[in-house]
Amino acid sequence: MNQAELKEKSFEEAIARLEQIIELLEKGELSLEENLKLFEEGIALARHCRNRLDEAQGKVEILLGVEEGEVKTGPFQAEEEEKTGE
């Protein structure tokens, strides 16, 4: 998988492919070369997912911006807000 293909993958698509790779590697039925190729793809997918998560976290922090341009950071609490109606 090249960089362009990787960048087009959504977070969910990348996680699904990463899960497939893990299953294939855990079976232990592939050659060393095939395992290394899948491992390399898995590392690239994991980095891609981490970057997507970092981007999402940055957006949440921006959206939580408060008084005088400060950014309030903290865990996203959507479930609690839905329960309390806030």
HTML snippet that shows the backbone in 3Dmol.js (N, CA, C, O; Angstrom):
<script src="https://3Dmol.org/build/3Dmol-min.js"></script>
<div id="view" style="width:600px;height:400px;position:relative"></div>
<script>
const pdb = `
ATOM      1  N   MET A   1       0.855  -1.176   0.000  1.00  0.00           N
ATOM      2  CA  MET A   1       0.000   0.000   0.000  1.00  0.00           C
ATOM      3  C   MET A   1       0.896   1.234   0.000  1.00  0.00           C
ATOM      4  O   MET A   1       1.789   1.364   0.838  1.00  0.00           O
ATOM      5  N   ASN A   2       0.651   2.134  -0.945  1.00  0.00           N
ATOM      6  CA  ASN A   2       1.469   3.341  -0.997  1.00  0.00           C
ATOM      7  C   ASN A   2       0.858   4.455  -0.150  1.00  0.00           C
ATOM      8  O   ASN A   2      -0.250   4.322   0.370  1.00  0.00           O
ATOM      9  N   GLN A   3       1.597   5.550  -0.021  1.00  0.00           N
ATOM     10  CA  GLN A   3       1.172   6.659   0.840  1.00  0.00           C
ATOM     11  C   GLN A   3      -0.149   7.269   0.384  1.00  0.00           C
ATOM     12  O   GLN A   3      -0.987   7.620   1.215  1.00  0.00           O
ATOM     13  N   ALA A   4      -0.343   7.398  -0.919  1.00  0.00           N
ATOM     14  CA  ALA A   4      -1.580   7.991  -1.430  1.00  0.00           C
ATOM     15  C   ALA A   4      -2.787   7.137  -1.060  1.00  0.00           C
ATOM     16  O   ALA A   4      -3.821   7.661  -0.646  1.00  0.00           O
ATOM     17  N   GLU A   5      -2.654   5.825  -1.208  1.00  0.00           N
ATOM     18  CA  GLU A   5      -3.747   4.916  -0.838  1.00  0.00           C
ATOM     19  C   GLU A   5      -4.018   4.987   0.659  1.00  0.00           C
ATOM     20  O   GLU A   5      -5.170   4.967   1.094  1.00  0.00           O
ATOM     21  N   LEU A   6      -2.960   5.068   1.430  1.00  0.00           N
ATOM     22  CA  LEU A   6      -3.102   5.121   2.882  1.00  0.00           C
ATOM     23  C   LEU A   6      -3.813   6.394   3.321  1.00  0.00           C
ATOM     24  O   LEU A   6      -4.681   6.347   4.193  1.00  0.00           O
ATOM     25  N   LYS A   7      -3.461   7.522   2.733  1.00  0.00           N
ATOM     26  CA  LYS A   7      -4.074   8.796   3.108  1.00  0.00           C
ATOM     27  C   LYS A   7      -5.564   8.832   2.791  1.00  0.00           C
ATOM     28  O   LYS A   7      -6.324   9.541   3.450  1.00  0.00           O
ATOM     29  N   GLU A   8      -5.984   8.065   1.781  1.00  0.00           N
ATOM     30  CA  GLU A   8      -7.398   8.035   1.400  1.00  0.00           C
ATOM     31  C   GLU A   8      -8.240   7.179   2.337  1.00  0.00           C
ATOM     32  O   GLU A   8      -9.465   7.300   2.347  1.00  0.00           O
ATOM     33  N   LYS A   9      -7.609   6.323   3.118  1.00  0.00           N
ATOM     34  CA  LYS A   9      -8.349   5.431   4.016  1.00  0.00           C
ATOM     35  C   LYS A   9      -8.894   6.202   5.215  1.00  0.00           C
ATOM     36  O   LYS A   9      -8.203   7.022   5.819  1.00  0.00           O
ATOM     37  N   SER A  10     -10.136   5.915   5.534  1.00  0.00           N
ATOM     38  CA  SER A  10     -10.702   6.492   6.749  1.00  0.00           C
ATOM     39  C   SER A  10     -10.112   5.760   7.952  1.00  0.00           C
ATOM     40  O   SER A  10      -9.487   4.709   7.809  1.00  0.00           O
ATOM     41  N   PHE A  11     -10.318   6.317   9.109  1.00  0.00           N
ATOM     42  CA  PHE A  11      -9.844   5.684  10.339  1.00  0.00           C
ATOM     43  C   PHE A  11     -10.440   4.284  10.465  1.00  0.00           C
ATOM     44  O   PHE A  11      -9.738   3.327  10.792  1.00  0.00           O
ATOM     45  N   GLU A  12     -11.739   4.176  10.204  1.00  0.00           N
ATOM     46  CA  GLU A  12     -12.428   2.891  10.338  1.00  0.00           C
ATOM     47  C   GLU A  12     -11.919   1.855   9.340  1.00  0.00           C
ATOM     48  O   GLU A  12     -11.760   0.683   9.682  1.00  0.00           O
ATOM     49  N   GLU A  13     -11.665   2.286   8.116  1.00  0.00           N
ATOM     50  CA  GLU A  13     -11.121   1.371   7.107  1.00  0.00           C
ATOM     51  C   GLU A  13      -9.730   0.883   7.505  1.00  0.00           C
ATOM     52  O   GLU A  13      -9.403  -0.294   7.349  1.00  0.00           O
ATOM     53  N   ALA A  14      -8.925   1.794   8.014  1.00  0.00           N
ATOM     54  CA  ALA A  14      -7.567   1.433   8.424  1.00  0.00           C
ATOM     55  C   ALA A  14      -7.586   0.461   9.596  1.00  0.00           C
ATOM     56  O   ALA A  14      -6.801  -0.487   9.627  1.00  0.00           O
ATOM     57  N   ILE A  15      -8.468   0.683  10.553  1.00  0.00           N
ATOM     58  CA  ILE A  15      -8.580  -0.226  11.701  1.00  0.00           C
ATOM     59  C   ILE A  15      -9.035  -1.606  11.233  1.00  0.00           C
ATOM     60  O   ILE A  15      -8.514  -2.622  11.693  1.00  0.00           O
ATOM     61  N   ALA A  16     -10.005  -1.645  10.322  1.00  0.00           N
ATOM     62  CA  ALA A  16     -10.498  -2.931   9.814  1.00  0.00           C
ATOM     63  C   ALA A  16      -9.378  -3.699   9.114  1.00  0.00           C
ATOM     64  O   ALA A  16      -9.231  -4.904   9.318  1.00  0.00           O
ATOM     65  N   ARG A  17      -8.595  -3.010   8.296  1.00  0.00           N
ATOM     66  CA  ARG A  17      -7.476  -3.675   7.610  1.00  0.00           C
ATOM     67  C   ARG A  17      -6.421  -4.115   8.621  1.00  0.00           C
ATOM     68  O   ARG A  17      -5.847  -5.195   8.483  1.00  0.00           O
ATOM     69  N   LEU A  18      -6.165  -3.308   9.615  1.00  0.00           N
ATOM     70  CA  LEU A  18      -5.197  -3.668  10.652  1.00  0.00           C
ATOM     71  C   LEU A  18      -5.643  -4.928  11.389  1.00  0.00           C
ATOM     72  O   LEU A  18      -4.818  -5.786  11.702  1.00  0.00           O
ATOM     73  N   GLU A  19      -6.929  -5.044  11.663  1.00  0.00           N
ATOM     74  CA  GLU A  19      -7.457  -6.250  12.306  1.00  0.00           C
ATOM     75  C   GLU A  19      -7.275  -7.478  11.414  1.00  0.00           C
ATOM     76  O   GLU A  19      -6.954  -8.560  11.905  1.00  0.00           O
ATOM     77  N   GLN A  20      -7.481  -7.312  10.104  1.00  0.00           N
ATOM     78  CA  GLN A  20      -7.262  -8.423   9.165  1.00  0.00           C
ATOM     79  C   GLN A  20      -5.800  -8.868   9.187  1.00  0.00           C
ATOM     80  O   GLN A  20      -5.499 -10.062   9.198  1.00  0.00           O
ATOM     81  N   ILE A  21      -4.912  -7.899   9.192  1.00  0.00           N
ATOM     82  CA  ILE A  21      -3.478  -8.206   9.207  1.00  0.00           C
ATOM     83  C   ILE A  21      -3.108  -8.960  10.474  1.00  0.00           C
ATOM     84  O   ILE A  21      -2.354  -9.931  10.423  1.00  0.00           O
ATOM     85  N   ILE A  22      -3.628  -8.522  11.596  1.00  0.00           N
ATOM     86  CA  ILE A  22      -3.340  -9.191  12.870  1.00  0.00           C
ATOM     87  C   ILE A  22      -3.792 -10.644  12.818  1.00  0.00           C
ATOM     88  O   ILE A  22      -3.063 -11.543  13.238  1.00  0.00           O
ATOM     89  N   GLU A  23      -4.998 -10.872  12.301  1.00  0.00           N
ATOM     90  CA  GLU A  23      -5.505 -12.246  12.189  1.00  0.00           C
ATOM     91  C   GLU A  23      -4.595 -13.106  11.319  1.00  0.00           C
ATOM     92  O   GLU A  23      -4.288 -14.246  11.669  1.00  0.00           O
ATOM     93  N   LEU A  24      -4.166 -12.559  10.187  1.00  0.00           N
ATOM     94  CA  LEU A  24      -3.282 -13.308   9.287  1.00  0.00           C
ATOM     95  C   LEU A  24      -1.943 -13.622   9.950  1.00  0.00           C
ATOM     96  O   LEU A  24      -1.429 -14.734   9.828  1.00  0.00           O
ATOM     97  N   LEU A  25      -1.390 -12.651  10.644  1.00  0.00           N
ATOM     98  CA  LEU A  25      -0.104 -12.865  11.310  1.00  0.00           C
ATOM     99  C   LEU A  25      -0.223 -13.879  12.446  1.00  0.00           C
ATOM    100  O   LEU A  25       0.675 -14.695  12.654  1.00  0.00           O
ATOM    101  N   GLU A  26      -1.331 -13.825  13.177  1.00  0.00           N
ATOM    102  CA  GLU A  26      -1.518 -14.745  14.307  1.00  0.00           C
ATOM    103  C   GLU A  26      -1.689 -16.192  13.850  1.00  0.00           C
ATOM    104  O   GLU A  26      -1.345 -17.114  14.590  1.00  0.00           O
ATOM    105  N   LYS A  27      -2.210 -16.401  12.655  1.00  0.00           N
ATOM    106  CA  LYS A  27      -2.379 -17.767  12.148  1.00  0.00           C
ATOM    107  C   LYS A  27      -1.043 -18.452  11.926  1.00  0.00           C
ATOM    108  O   LYS A  27      -0.938 -19.671  12.068  1.00  0.00           O
ATOM    109  N   GLY A  28      -0.023 -17.682  11.579  1.00  0.00           N
ATOM    110  CA  GLY A  28       1.306 -18.244  11.385  1.00  0.00           C
ATOM    111  C   GLY A  28       1.450 -19.125  10.162  1.00  0.00           C
ATOM    112  O   GLY A  28       2.329 -19.987  10.126  1.00  0.00           O
ATOM    113  N   GLU A  29       0.613 -18.931   9.161  1.00  0.00           N
ATOM    114  CA  GLU A  29       0.627 -19.784   7.973  1.00  0.00           C
ATOM    115  C   GLU A  29       1.364 -19.165   6.789  1.00  0.00           C
ATOM    116  O   GLU A  29       1.461 -19.794   5.735  1.00  0.00           O
ATOM    117  N   LEU A  30       1.879 -17.960   6.937  1.00  0.00           N
ATOM    118  CA  LEU A  30       2.507 -17.263   5.822  1.00  0.00           C
ATOM    119  C   LEU A  30       4.022 -17.390   5.879  1.00  0.00           C
ATOM    120  O   LEU A  30       4.599 -17.727   6.914  1.00  0.00           O
ATOM    121  N   SER A  31       4.648 -17.114   4.749  1.00  0.00           N
ATOM    122  CA  SER A  31       6.112 -17.142   4.699  1.00  0.00           C
ATOM    123  C   SER A  31       6.679 -15.931   5.441  1.00  0.00           C
ATOM    124  O   SER A  31       5.959 -14.984   5.758  1.00  0.00           O
ATOM    125  N   LEU A  32       7.953 -15.983   5.702  1.00  0.00           N
ATOM    126  CA  LEU A  32       8.621 -14.875   6.382  1.00  0.00           C
ATOM    127  C   LEU A  32       8.463 -13.585   5.583  1.00  0.00           C
ATOM    128  O   LEU A  32       8.182 -12.531   6.155  1.00  0.00           O
ATOM    129  N   GLU A  33       8.639 -13.661   4.285  1.00  0.00           N
ATOM    130  CA  GLU A  33       8.525 -12.478   3.433  1.00  0.00           C
ATOM    131  C   GLU A  33       7.119 -11.889   3.485  1.00  0.00           C
ATOM    132  O   GLU A  33       6.949 -10.674   3.574  1.00  0.00           O
ATOM    133  N   GLU A  34       6.112 -12.763   3.427  1.00  0.00           N
ATOM    134  CA  GLU A  34       4.721 -12.294   3.497  1.00  0.00           C
ATOM    135  C   GLU A  34       4.429 -11.680   4.861  1.00  0.00           C
ATOM    136  O   GLU A  34       3.743 -10.663   4.954  1.00  0.00           O
ATOM    137  N   ASN A  35       4.949 -12.297   5.917  1.00  0.00           N
ATOM    138  CA  ASN A  35       4.771 -11.753   7.262  1.00  0.00           C
ATOM    139  C   ASN A  35       5.404 -10.375   7.390  1.00  0.00           C
ATOM    140  O   ASN A  35       4.804  -9.464   7.961  1.00  0.00           O
ATOM    141  N   LEU A  36       6.607 -10.220   6.862  1.00  0.00           N
ATOM    142  CA  LEU A  36       7.284  -8.926   6.936  1.00  0.00           C
ATOM    143  C   LEU A  36       6.532  -7.856   6.155  1.00  0.00           C
ATOM    144  O   LEU A  36       6.436  -6.711   6.598  1.00  0.00           O
ATOM    145  N   LYS A  37       6.000  -8.228   4.996  1.00  0.00           N
ATOM    146  CA  LYS A  37       5.229  -7.279   4.193  1.00  0.00           C
ATOM    147  C   LYS A  37       3.967  -6.839   4.942  1.00  0.00           C
ATOM    148  O   LYS A  37       3.639  -5.653   4.977  1.00  0.00           O
ATOM    149  N   LEU A  38       3.270  -7.797   5.535  1.00  0.00           N
ATOM    150  CA  LEU A  38       2.067  -7.468   6.309  1.00  0.00           C
ATOM    151  C   LEU A  38       2.411  -6.647   7.548  1.00  0.00           C
ATOM    152  O   LEU A  38       1.688  -5.718   7.907  1.00  0.00           O
ATOM    153  N   PHE A  39       3.521  -6.996   8.199  1.00  0.00           N
ATOM    154  CA  PHE A  39       3.946  -6.249   9.382  1.00  0.00           C
ATOM    155  C   PHE A  39       4.229  -4.794   9.010  1.00  0.00           C
ATOM    156  O   PHE A  39       3.831  -3.873   9.723  1.00  0.00           O
ATOM    157  N   GLU A  40       4.913  -4.600   7.899  1.00  0.00           N
ATOM    158  CA  GLU A  40       5.211  -3.245   7.429  1.00  0.00           C
ATOM    159  C   GLU A  40       3.923  -2.471   7.143  1.00  0.00           C
ATOM    160  O   GLU A  40       3.800  -1.301   7.509  1.00  0.00           O
ATOM    161  N   GLU A  41       2.971  -3.128   6.492  1.00  0.00           N
ATOM    162  CA  GLU A  41       1.683  -2.484   6.215  1.00  0.00           C
ATOM    163  C   GLU A  41       0.960  -2.157   7.520  1.00  0.00           C
ATOM    164  O   GLU A  41       0.359  -1.091   7.656  1.00  0.00           O
ATOM    165  N   GLY A  42       1.024  -3.076   8.469  1.00  0.00           N
ATOM    166  CA  GLY A  42       0.382  -2.852   9.759  1.00  0.00           C
ATOM    167  C   GLY A  42       0.962  -1.661  10.503  1.00  0.00           C
ATOM    168  O   GLY A  42       0.227  -0.875  11.100  1.00  0.00           O
ATOM    169  N   ILE A  43       2.280  -1.530  10.466  1.00  0.00           N
ATOM    170  CA  ILE A  43       2.926  -0.385  11.113  1.00  0.00           C
ATOM    171  C   ILE A  43       2.471   0.916  10.459  1.00  0.00           C
ATOM    172  O   ILE A  43       2.170   1.890  11.150  1.00  0.00           O
ATOM    173  N   ALA A  44       2.422   0.934   9.129  1.00  0.00           N
ATOM    174  CA  ALA A  44       1.968   2.128   8.415  1.00  0.00           C
ATOM    175  C   ALA A  44       0.517   2.459   8.768  1.00  0.00           C
ATOM    176  O   ALA A  44       0.171   3.625   8.959  1.00  0.00           O
ATOM    177  N   LEU A  45      -0.321   1.438   8.853  1.00  0.00           N
ATOM    178  CA  LEU A  45      -1.727   1.654   9.221  1.00  0.00           C
ATOM    179  C   LEU A  45      -1.856   2.163  10.652  1.00  0.00           C
ATOM    180  O   LEU A  45      -2.659   3.056  10.923  1.00  0.00           O
ATOM    181  N   ALA A  46      -1.077   1.607  11.560  1.00  0.00           N
ATOM    182  CA  ALA A  46      -1.122   2.045  12.958  1.00  0.00           C
ATOM    183  C   ALA A  46      -0.703   3.510  13.071  1.00  0.00           C
ATOM    184  O   ALA A  46      -1.316   4.276  13.815  1.00  0.00           O
ATOM    185  N   ARG A  47       0.325   3.896  12.345  1.00  0.00           N
ATOM    186  CA  ARG A  47       0.768   5.302  12.355  1.00  0.00           C
ATOM    187  C   ARG A  47      -0.309   6.207  11.760  1.00  0.00           C
ATOM    188  O   ARG A  47      -0.569   7.296  12.272  1.00  0.00           O
ATOM    189  N   HIS A  48      -0.927   5.748  10.682  1.00  0.00           N
ATOM    190  CA  HIS A  48      -2.007   6.506  10.048  1.00  0.00           C
ATOM    191  C   HIS A  48      -3.154   6.721  11.041  1.00  0.00           C
ATOM    192  O   HIS A  48      -3.683   7.827  11.160  1.00  0.00           O
ATOM    193  N   CYS A  49      -3.530   5.659  11.747  1.00  0.00           N
ATOM    194  CA  CYS A  49      -4.614   5.760  12.733  1.00  0.00           C
ATOM    195  C   CYS A  49      -4.233   6.713  13.856  1.00  0.00           C
ATOM    196  O   CYS A  49      -5.058   7.510  14.304  1.00  0.00           O
ATOM    197  N   ARG A  50      -2.998   6.636  14.309  1.00  0.00           N
ATOM    198  CA  ARG A  50      -2.539   7.526  15.381  1.00  0.00           C
ATOM    199  C   ARG A  50      -2.600   8.982  14.917  1.00  0.00           C
ATOM    200  O   ARG A  50      -3.010   9.863  15.672  1.00  0.00           O
ATOM    201  N   ASN A  51      -2.193   9.224  13.680  1.00  0.00           N
ATOM    202  CA  ASN A  51      -2.255  10.587  13.140  1.00  0.00           C
ATOM    203  C   ASN A  51      -3.692  11.082  13.055  1.00  0.00           C
ATOM    204  O   ASN A  51      -3.974  12.237  13.377  1.00  0.00           O
ATOM    205  N   ARG A  52      -4.599  10.212  12.624  1.00  0.00           N
ATOM    206  CA  ARG A  52      -6.018  10.594  12.556  1.00  0.00           C
ATOM    207  C   ARG A  52      -6.567  10.921  13.941  1.00  0.00           C
ATOM    208  O   ARG A  52      -7.324  11.877  14.110  1.00  0.00           O
ATOM    209  N   LEU A  53      -6.177  10.113  14.934  1.00  0.00           N
ATOM    210  CA  LEU A  53      -6.615  10.375  16.307  1.00  0.00           C
ATOM    211  C   LEU A  53      -6.052  11.692  16.823  1.00  0.00           C
ATOM    212  O   LEU A  53      -6.757  12.457  17.481  1.00  0.00           O
ATOM    213  N   ASP A  54      -4.788  11.956  16.526  1.00  0.00           N
ATOM    214  CA  ASP A  54      -4.174  13.222  16.937  1.00  0.00           C
ATOM    215  C   ASP A  54      -4.887  14.410  16.299  1.00  0.00           C
ATOM    216  O   ASP A  54      -5.119  15.426  16.955  1.00  0.00           O
ATOM    217  N   GLU A  55      -5.237  14.281  15.007  1.00  0.00           N
ATOM    218  CA  GLU A  55      -5.975  15.340  14.318  1.00  0.00           C
ATOM    219  C   GLU A  55      -7.335  15.568  14.974  1.00  0.00           C
ATOM    220  O   GLU A  55      -7.739  16.708  15.200  1.00  0.00           O
ATOM    221  N   ALA A  56      -8.028  14.487  15.274  1.00  0.00           N
ATOM    222  CA  ALA A  56      -9.346  14.596  15.908  1.00  0.00           C
ATOM    223  C   ALA A  56      -9.228  15.241  17.280  1.00  0.00           C
ATOM    224  O   ALA A  56     -10.052  16.078  17.649  1.00  0.00           O
ATOM    225  N   GLN A  57      -8.213  14.856  18.033  1.00  0.00           N
ATOM    226  CA  GLN A  57      -8.013  15.444  19.357  1.00  0.00           C
ATOM    227  C   GLN A  57      -7.763  16.944  19.235  1.00  0.00           C
ATOM    228  O   GLN A  57      -8.294  17.731  20.018  1.00  0.00           O
ATOM    229  N   GLY A  58      -6.961  17.334  18.261  1.00  0.00           N
ATOM    230  CA  GLY A  58      -6.694  18.754  18.044  1.00  0.00           C
ATOM    231  C   GLY A  58      -7.963  19.521  17.715  1.00  0.00           C
ATOM    232  O   GLY A  58      -8.162  20.633  18.202  1.00  0.00           O
ATOM    233  N   LYS A  59      -8.819  18.936  16.893  1.00  0.00           N
ATOM    234  CA  LYS A  59     -10.079  19.591  16.543  1.00  0.00           C
ATOM    235  C   LYS A  59     -10.985  19.731  17.758  1.00  0.00           C
ATOM    236  O   LYS A  59     -11.628  20.765  17.942  1.00  0.00           O
ATOM    237  N   VAL A  60     -11.038  18.694  18.586  1.00  0.00           N
ATOM    238  CA  VAL A  60     -11.866  18.751  19.795  1.00  0.00           C
ATOM    239  C   VAL A  60     -11.343  19.838  20.722  1.00  0.00           C
ATOM    240  O   VAL A  60     -12.127  20.591  21.300  1.00  0.00           O
ATOM    241  N   GLU A  61     -10.026  19.926  20.867  1.00  0.00           N
ATOM    242  CA  GLU A  61      -9.447  20.947  21.734  1.00  0.00           C
ATOM    243  C   GLU A  61      -9.759  22.344  21.214  1.00  0.00           C
ATOM    244  O   GLU A  61     -10.024  23.250  22.003  1.00  0.00           O
ATOM    245  N   ILE A  62      -9.731  22.529  19.905  1.00  0.00           N
ATOM    246  CA  ILE A  62     -10.079  23.829  19.328  1.00  0.00           C
ATOM    247  C   ILE A  62     -11.540  24.146  19.598  1.00  0.00           C
ATOM    248  O   ILE A  62     -11.879  25.273  19.959  1.00  0.00           O
ATOM    249  N   LEU A  63     -12.406  23.155  19.426  1.00  0.00           N
ATOM    250  CA  LEU A  63     -13.835  23.372  19.649  1.00  0.00           C
ATOM    251  C   LEU A  63     -14.157  23.653  21.108  1.00  0.00           C
ATOM    252  O   LEU A  63     -15.176  24.274  21.410  1.00  0.00           O
ATOM    253  N   LEU A  64     -13.302  23.204  22.011  1.00  0.00           N
ATOM    254  CA  LEU A  64     -13.510  23.450  23.432  1.00  0.00           C
ATOM    255  C   LEU A  64     -12.880  24.763  23.882  1.00  0.00           C
ATOM    256  O   LEU A  64     -12.813  25.042  25.079  1.00  0.00           O
ATOM    257  N   GLY A  65     -12.415  25.570  22.927  1.00  0.00           N
ATOM    258  CA  GLY A  65     -11.784  26.842  23.257  1.00  0.00           C
ATOM    259  C   GLY A  65     -12.701  27.673  24.153  1.00  0.00           C
ATOM    260  O   GLY A  65     -13.908  27.750  23.922  1.00  0.00           O
ATOM    261  N   VAL A  66     -12.111  28.297  25.184  1.00  0.00           N
ATOM    262  CA  VAL A  66     -12.894  29.088  26.138  1.00  0.00           C
ATOM    263  C   VAL A  66     -12.247  30.440  26.366  1.00  0.00           C
ATOM    264  O   VAL A  66     -11.395  30.858  25.583  1.00  0.00           O
ATOM    265  N   GLU A  67     -12.633  31.119  27.413  1.00  0.00           N
ATOM    266  CA  GLU A  67     -12.259  32.476  27.773  1.00  0.00           C
ATOM    267  C   GLU A  67     -10.872  32.890  27.288  1.00  0.00           C
ATOM    268  O   GLU A  67      -9.881  32.178  27.457  1.00  0.00           O
ATOM    269  N   GLU A  68     -10.851  34.064  26.684  1.00  0.00           N
ATOM    270  CA  GLU A  68      -9.619  34.714  26.252  1.00  0.00           C
ATOM    271  C   GLU A  68      -8.779  33.837  25.334  1.00  0.00           C
ATOM    272  O   GLU A  68      -7.550  33.889  25.384  1.00  0.00           O
ATOM    273  N   GLY A  69      -9.416  33.046  24.512  1.00  0.00           N
ATOM    274  CA  GLY A  69      -8.700  32.238  23.548  1.00  0.00           C
ATOM    275  C   GLY A  69      -7.993  31.028  24.114  1.00  0.00           C
ATOM    276  O   GLY A  69      -7.284  30.333  23.387  1.00  0.00           O
ATOM    277  N   GLU A  70      -8.171  30.762  25.396  1.00  0.00           N
ATOM    278  CA  GLU A  70      -7.542  29.576  25.974  1.00  0.00           C
ATOM    279  C   GLU A  70      -8.249  28.333  25.454  1.00  0.00           C
ATOM    280  O   GLU A  70      -9.403  28.385  25.029  1.00  0.00           O
ATOM    281  N   VAL A  71      -7.548  27.239  25.496  1.00  0.00           N
ATOM    282  CA  VAL A  71      -8.133  25.972  25.092  1.00  0.00           C
ATOM    283  C   VAL A  71      -8.305  25.110  26.324  1.00  0.00           C
ATOM    284  O   VAL A  71      -7.359  24.873  27.076  1.00  0.00           O
ATOM    285  N   LYS A  72      -9.513  24.652  26.516  1.00  0.00           N
ATOM    286  CA  LYS A  72      -9.792  23.745  27.627  1.00  0.00           C
ATOM    287  C   LYS A  72      -9.608  22.332  27.108  1.00  0.00           C
ATOM    288  O   LYS A  72     -10.320  21.898  26.203  1.00  0.00           O
ATOM    289  N   THR A  73      -8.662  21.621  27.676  1.00  0.00           N
ATOM    290  CA  THR A  73      -8.458  20.243  27.252  1.00  0.00           C
ATOM    291  C   THR A  73      -9.009  19.305  28.303  1.00  0.00           C
ATOM    292  O   THR A  73      -8.988  19.597  29.499  1.00  0.00           O
ATOM    293  N   GLY A  74      -9.492  18.199  27.845  1.00  0.00           N
ATOM    294  CA  GLY A  74     -10.029  17.205  28.761  1.00  0.00           C
ATOM    295  C   GLY A  74     -10.707  16.118  27.970  1.00  0.00           C
ATOM    296  O   GLY A  74     -10.830  16.213  26.749  1.00  0.00           O
ATOM    297  N   PRO A  75     -11.142  15.095  28.651  1.00  0.00           N
ATOM    298  CA  PRO A  75     -11.783  13.984  27.951  1.00  0.00           C
ATOM    299  C   PRO A  75     -13.110  14.414  27.345  1.00  0.00           C
ATOM    300  O   PRO A  75     -13.853  15.204  27.928  1.00  0.00           O
ATOM    301  N   PHE A  76     -13.385  13.889  26.187  1.00  0.00           N
ATOM    302  CA  PHE A  76     -14.654  14.135  25.518  1.00  0.00           C
ATOM    303  C   PHE A  76     -15.734  13.372  26.257  1.00  0.00           C
ATOM    304  O   PHE A  76     -15.591  12.170  26.481  1.00  0.00           O
ATOM    305  N   GLN A  77     -16.818  14.043  26.642  1.00  0.00           N
ATOM    306  CA  GLN A  77     -17.828  13.418  27.487  1.00  0.00           C
ATOM    307  C   GLN A  77     -19.204  13.463  26.839  1.00  0.00           C
ATOM    308  O   GLN A  77     -20.161  13.930  27.457  1.00  0.00           O
ATOM    309  N   ALA A  78     -19.316  12.994  25.628  1.00  0.00           N
ATOM    310  CA  ALA A  78     -20.585  13.053  24.899  1.00  0.00           C
ATOM    311  C   ALA A  78     -21.674  12.238  25.573  1.00  0.00           C
ATOM    312  O   ALA A  78     -22.822  12.680  25.621  1.00  0.00           O
ATOM    313  N   GLU A  79     -21.352  11.067  26.093  1.00  0.00           N
ATOM    314  CA  GLU A  79     -22.369  10.213  26.706  1.00  0.00           C
ATOM    315  C   GLU A  79     -22.987  10.880  27.926  1.00  0.00           C
ATOM    316  O   GLU A  79     -24.206  10.833  28.096  1.00  0.00           O
ATOM    317  N   GLU A  80     -22.184  11.493  28.769  1.00  0.00           N
ATOM    318  CA  GLU A  80     -22.712  12.155  29.962  1.00  0.00           C
ATOM    319  C   GLU A  80     -23.592  13.335  29.582  1.00  0.00           C
ATOM    320  O   GLU A  80     -24.637  13.556  30.194  1.00  0.00           O
ATOM    321  N   GLU A  81     -23.171  14.097  28.569  1.00  0.00           N
ATOM    322  CA  GLU A  81     -23.943  15.251  28.147  1.00  0.00           C
ATOM    323  C   GLU A  81     -25.294  14.834  27.589  1.00  0.00           C
ATOM    324  O   GLU A  81     -26.290  15.524  27.810  1.00  0.00           O
ATOM    325  N   GLU A  82     -25.347  13.726  26.874  1.00  0.00           N
ATOM    326  CA  GLU A  82     -26.612  13.245  26.332  1.00  0.00           C
ATOM    327  C   GLU A  82     -27.551  12.825  27.457  1.00  0.00           C
ATOM    328  O   GLU A  82     -28.757  13.055  27.374  1.00  0.00           O
ATOM    329  N   LYS A  83     -27.012  12.216  28.503  1.00  0.00           N
ATOM    330  CA  LYS A  83     -27.841  11.758  29.615  1.00  0.00           C
ATOM    331  C   LYS A  83     -28.402  12.927  30.412  1.00  0.00           C
ATOM    332  O   LYS A  83     -29.552  12.887  30.849  1.00  0.00           O
ATOM    333  N   THR A  84     -27.587  13.981  30.605  1.00  0.00           N
ATOM    334  CA  THR A  84     -28.020  15.115  31.411  1.00  0.00           C
ATOM    335  C   THR A  84     -28.729  16.171  30.581  1.00  0.00           C
ATOM    336  O   THR A  84     -29.323  17.099  31.131  1.00  0.00           O
ATOM    337  N   GLY A  85     -28.670  16.037  29.247  1.00  0.00           N
ATOM    338  CA  GLY A  85     -29.347  16.976  28.379  1.00  0.00           C
ATOM    339  C   GLY A  85     -28.587  18.260  28.166  1.00  0.00           C
ATOM    340  O   GLY A  85     -29.158  19.222  27.653  1.00  0.00           O
ATOM    341  N   GLU A  86     -27.325  18.320  28.537  1.00  0.00           N
ATOM    342  CA  GLU A  86     -26.524  19.536  28.355  1.00  0.00           C
ATOM    343  C   GLU A  86     -25.934  19.604  26.986  1.00  0.00           C
ATOM    344  O   GLU A  86     -25.232  20.562  26.663  1.00  0.00           O
TER     345      GLU A  86
END
`;
const viewer = $3Dmol.createViewer("view");
viewer.addModel(pdb, "pdb");
viewer.setStyle({}, {cartoon: {color: "spectrum"}});
viewer.zoomTo();
viewer.render();
</script>
